[in-house]
Amino acid sequence: MRAIITFHGIDNKDSVLSYSPALFETLLGSLEACRLPVCSLDTLLEGKTEHGVALTFDDGMQSVFRHALPVIRDHRVPAHVFLTTGAVCGDNQWPTQPNDAPCYKMLNWDEIEALHATGIYIESHTHTHPDLRQLSEMQIQEECEKADTIIEEHLGRLPRYFAYPYGYTSEAAQSISTQRYAGSVTTKLCYLNSNDEIGLLPRLDSYYLKSPWIIRNLDSALSHLYLGTRSLLRSVRGSQ
Ligand SMILES: [Zn+2]
């Protein structure tokens, strides 16, 4: 079983974007206990393993530094942060954010540099977190170019992976991201399959990984069935 897990904030807020620090610790402990290795995206996607999980954090929330980093360091596992570069030092109230979205404080560059120094990969999530379906090819290029340049200027490393903001993509966005990055992730709720397109990789949202049972049995037939059903319900409702 291979899967990419999506997190946003690691904190105790009562929000779909939050995963509690205690549960995060439990999840990493359970993966270790059932010998499911936490891998980098490179390892997971380049056919080096048939068994593993990658951890991804979208947006760049400050709680990743405060609450995820100590656990990641303790467990000595890799992770990837998809950073919205225009929100660094600010909050997540970018123009396309729905009005009822909870407000989160974002990472500053000292914290991002500390994450990078620990071996956490800083990846691209555009500069302003737009809905890419609304943008022209040139605007999408500019969003990616700006984010990548800022990350390279600060860290000396270009992002290798990309997360579509809100999981929304278009033909143009997919074609640009495929040219620029080694892989791009969506919000499609699914384990990885051998026939996945590298520019449209599915992930498991940690929102669905909150029960102790599913955390301990992520690779069980029942978990596959549960997440498959949730995915189907989401697509019926029209959300990704
Ligand atoms: Zn996002």
Residues whose N, C-alpha, C, O or C-beta is under 5 A from the ligand:
A	BS01	ZN	D58 D59 P165 Y166
